[in-house]
Amino acid sequence: MRTAARLVLATTVSLAVTAGLVVAALPASAATWVPRTAESFDPSSDLDEFEDRVLVRINRVRARRDLPQVRVFQTCVDRYAERWSQRLKRSGELVHRHLGSVLDGCDISWVGENLVSGAGLRPSTAVRAWLQSPPHRRVLLKRRATWAGVGVRVAGDGRAYVVLNLGDRT
């Protein structure tokens, strides 16, 4: 199926270029990410705000190291992060999945995954924890990280499960 879709896409692009059209667009499943940040928020109920603040903090860290910002919110990568955070919440465990499923499912060439869990967890605490762990810091600071997906779920006991997936197609 993907091969046929790629053939159609390649043919369409070739025809457009031949016709003199300029094709410059992100994939249909990606959108430039523009964060929203409210003055105050409840991290246990405003999960979208929590996710935005995680990426804002990651981009601040990346900027201090002269790395490009993560600017594309990628629907497929985010869907995997959301589903995995839900699974972690249900199981109560903090375990990584086999990332081959994300690579294949989203048709990307690189993906990294960071997990964190805790009661009363805040975006700043999550990013700080990842920065203190060399393997997690490498994912955050990977130059080619351009696409993001974040999933946050909060269990009944207040324990948050946060999944960050960063990826790239090139």
C-alpha positions in Angstrom: 0.0 0.0 0.0 2.8 2.5 0.9 4.6 1.6 -2.3 1.5 2.5 -4.4 1.0 5.7 -2.4 4.7 6.7 -3.0 4.4 6.0 -6.7 1.3 8.2 -6.9 3.0 10.9 -4.9 6.2 10.7 -7.1 4.1 10.9 -10.3 2.1 13.9 -9.0 5.2 15.8 -8.0 6.9 15.0 -11.3 3.8 16.3 -13.2 3.7 19.4 -11.0 7.4 20.1 -11.6 7.0 19.5 -15.3 4.1 21.9 -15.4 6.2 24.6 -13.6 4.4 24.4 -10.3 6.3 24.8 -7.1 5.5 22.1 -4.5 6.5 23.1 -1.0 4.3 21.7 1.7 4.6 19.6 4.8 3.1 16.1 4.7 -0.7 16.1 5.1 -0.2 14.6 8.6 2.0 17.3 9.9 1.5 20.9 11.0 3.8 23.6 12.2 3.5 23.7 15.9 2.5 26.9 17.6 2.3 26.5 21.4 -0.4 27.9 23.5 0.5 28.7 27.1 -2.0 29.8 29.6 -1.0 31.9 32.7 -1.8 29.0 35.0 -3.1 25.5 34.5 -3.9 22.3 36.3 -1.4 19.7 35.0 -3.7 16.9 36.0 -6.6 18.1 33.9 -5.3 20.3 31.1 -3.2 17.7 29.3 -2.9 19.7 26.1 -1.3 22.6 28.0 1.0 20.1 29.8 2.1 18.8 26.4 2.7 22.2 24.9 4.8 23.3 28.0 6.9 20.1 27.6 7.8 21.1 24.1 8.4 24.8 25.0 10.9 23.7 27.6 12.6 21.3 25.3 13.0 24.0 22.7 14.5 26.4 25.3 17.1 23.7 26.1 17.8 23.1 22.4 18.1 26.9 21.7 20.7 27.2 24.5 22.8 24.6 22.6 22.3 26.2 19.2 20.1 23.3 18.0 17.1 23.8 15.8 13.7 23.9 17.5 11.2 21.1 17.1 8.7 23.0 15.0 6.5 20.3 13.5 3.7 18.5 15.4 3.4 15.2 13.5 0.0 13.5 13.8 1.3 10.0 13.4 4.2 10.3 15.9 1.8 12.0 18.4 -0.8 9.3 18.0 1.8 6.7 19.0 2.8 8.8 22.0 -0.8 9.2 23.1 -1.6 5.5 22.8 1.6 4.5 24.7 0.9 6.9 27.6 -2.6 5.5 27.8 -1.2 1.9 28.0 1.3 3.0 30.6 -1.4 4.5 32.7 -3.5 1.3 32.5 -0.6 -1.0 33.4 1.0 1.2 36.0 4.4 0.4 34.5 7.0 2.6 32.9 8.4 0.6 30.0 9.6 1.5 26.5 8.0 -0.1 23.5 9.8 -1.5 20.5 10.3 1.7 18.4 10.2 -0.3 15.2 6.4 0.0 15.3 6.7 3.8 15.3 9.3 3.8 12.5 7.2 1.6 10.3 3.8 3.0 11.3 4.8 6.6 10.6 7.2 5.8 7.7 10.1 7.8 9.4 13.8 7.1 9.5 14.6 8.0 13.1 12.6 8.1 16.4 13.6 8.5 20.0 11.4 8.0 23.0 11.6 9.4 26.5 9.3 8.4 29.4 8.7 9.8 32.8 6.2 9.2 35.5 5.4 10.6 38.9 2.7 12.1 41.2 2.4 15.8 40.9 4.6 15.9 37.8 5.0 19.2 36.1 6.5 19.9 32.6 9.6 21.4 34.0 10.2 18.4 36.3 9.7 16.0 33.3 12.2 17.8 31.1 14.7 18.2 34.0 14.6 14.5 34.7 15.3 13.7 31.0 18.2 16.1 31.0 19.8 14.4 34.0 19.8 11.0 32.2 22.4 10.7 29.5 20.4 8.5 27.1 17.3 10.7 27.5 19.3 13.9 27.1 20.7 12.5 23.8 17.1 12.1 22.5 16.2 15.7 23.5 19.4 17.1 21.9 19.4 15.0 18.7 20.0 17.6 16.0 17.7 15.8 13.5 14.7 15.8 15.9 12.2 17.8 13.9 8.8 16.1 14.6 7.2 15.6 17.9 4.5 13.7 19.7 3.7 14.0 23.4 1.2 11.9 25.3 0.2 12.6 28.9 -2.2 10.6 31.0 -3.0 11.0 34.7 -4.1 8.0 36.8 -6.7 8.2 39.5 -3.9 8.4 42.2 -2.5 11.6 40.5 0.4 9.8 38.9 1.2 11.2 35.5 2.6 9.1 32.6 4.4 11.2 30.0 5.6 9.9 26.6 7.8 12.0 24.4 8.5 10.8 20.8 10.8 12.8 18.6 11.3 11.8 15.0 12.6 12.7 11.6 11.9 11.4 8.1 15.2 12.4 6.4 
